[in-house]
Amino acid sequence: MVEGEIENVRKKYKGVVSELEGEVKRWEREGGRLEGEVERMKRELDRERETVVSLRSTLTDQANAHITLSTQNNILQSQITSLQSSLQTDSTTLSTLSLSLTRATARIKDLENEAREAESVRRKLHNMVQELKGNIRVFCRVRPVLGLEAGEEAEIRYPDWRDRREIVVESTSESAMGQERKEVYNFGFDRVFEPSSTQEEVFEEISQLAQSCTDGYNVCIFAYGQTGSGKSFTMEGGGVRLSLSSLSRGRTDADYALQTAGMIPRAVQQVFRVTDELKSKGWEYKMEGQFLEIYNETINDLLGKHEFDKKKHEIKHDPKTLRTSITDTQSHALTSPSQVTSLLLLAQSRRSVAATLMNERSSRSHSVFMLRISGRNEVSGERCEGSLNLVDLAGSERLVGSGVAGDKERLRETQSINKSLSALGDVIGALGEKGDKGDKHHIPYRNSKLTYLLQNSLSGNSKTLMVLNLSPLAAHLNESLTSLRFATKVNNTTIGTAKKGRLTS
Ligand SMILES: Nc1ncnc2c1ncn2[C@@H]1O[C@H](COP(=O)(O)OP(=O)(O)OP(=O)(O)O)[C@@H](O)[C@H]1O
């Protein structure tokens, strides 16, 4: 029974036991899992410990770096403070300096104005000296070396940089003993223009003179010099003859023509401007112009009705009015500078037509642009008459060599040129002597067409300027010296003080 009882109990608890056994196994598995977990946590803890150690050391490093940086920061801060203070000082100095600069600039402006005024006083005094000296002036202008001529220059110096009145020419020759001999020639004129001088600069010196025709003076401006020395360039300008150098600098024809406009267009422009300004003072002006050429002692009208002037012209001087007229020539009423430009172009084209027909005729003839001006002042009742004659003389070179003697036409041209140029020199010389001998002294105006044509503008009562044009080339040195001597003779002549052709009605 007990056994039965045990068996019953065993049966009764068998399920519980197996359940408990299952529970024990589950707990054993859980224990194993927890042990693994503990193992993993331990490893993790170790890693974290290592991390903490490394972080601590990093922290220490960072703390050290922080200390270094804050030290540097302090140093920089103090540097900034010191820079700021020196900046402050500098900006104060700068303000002082800029104030001094403003004052200095103003002073420079004042001084420049003073210098300009002094220069204009000097110019006026210079002009007064000129007036006292007489009314003939001589300018000398040396043209630049042209492209292909480089390396062929003569030795020419301009030592008088202030007043620009001297020119020194040096020539080297070989003596009979074979020794090199250097000769130095000094010349002085009223003004010397170096090759770099512009047309504007030349006109600045001439403008007062040209303008005086509006005050009733007779003014004569001659360009003298050998062929190719720049006479036409000076009187008429570079015109449409574009130089290669100007093209390469990208200039247009119009720019070049404007910049290189010569004394004739500039003088005409100025006369128109001045007469326009004088309108407000009651003056009314009438202007008329002629353009003549004297070739082989005959006069040709470059502005006549026909392209070729075949007429014979006579020069007439009215002793009462002192007016000069040339029979059968056209006198054009001048109304605007642009109309004058067209007339000049017409004259130029007629000269070049003639030049192609007759071997370089333009350099073998004189051209005379004559502007007559008469003014009337309705308010004051004054009247005045003046004239402006701008003359481009024939090439002054002496023709040597067998070719000329054989060439009849060339010989005749040369004789005509020599005759008229020496007549011009004689007239100027005689005008100089007239001062000593009184009015009865004979002036040989009739010795050439040129001097006879300009008789009334070449008296002691008129203002005369000769612009001597020189070539800069060594090959032309002898010709240049001859020209310089001729111009010196003219320059040493004293002719009377100019008188205005001012009449009172
Ligand atoms: N001041 C200057 N600047 C630039 N070129 C110049 C100057 N003077 C003259 N020339 C140039 O030199 C050359 C000769 O000048 P130009 O024809 O005026 O001489 P000229 O004395 O009138 O000669 P001709 O008696 O043959 O008429 C031209 O090509 C001209 O353009």
The ligand as an ORCA input file, in Angstrom:
! r2SCAN-3c Opt
* xyz 0 1
  N      56.722    119.921    -89.861
  C      56.519    118.839    -90.602
  N      56.018    117.714    -90.051
  C      55.824    116.605    -90.799
  N      56.117    116.502    -92.117
  C      56.616    117.593    -92.712
  C      56.852    118.816    -92.002
  N      57.357    119.714    -92.849
  C      57.430    119.089    -94.045
  N      56.983    117.834    -93.972
  C      56.933    116.864    -95.068
  O      58.122    117.035    -95.835
  C      57.862    116.911    -97.209
  C      58.294    118.181    -97.949
  O      57.550    119.275    -97.454
  P      56.878    120.358    -98.412
  O      56.265    119.750    -99.623
  O      56.018    121.210    -97.570
  O      58.182    121.145    -98.846
  P      58.273    122.432    -99.741
  O      59.405    123.209    -99.207
  O      56.983    123.118    -99.844
  O      58.644    121.803   -101.130
  P      58.233    122.358   -102.578
  O      59.102    123.563   -102.786
  O      58.566    121.193   -103.459
  O      56.773    122.684   -102.575
  C      56.366    116.666    -97.361
  O      56.172    115.273    -97.446
  C      55.795    117.171    -96.048
  O      54.606    116.482    -95.684
*
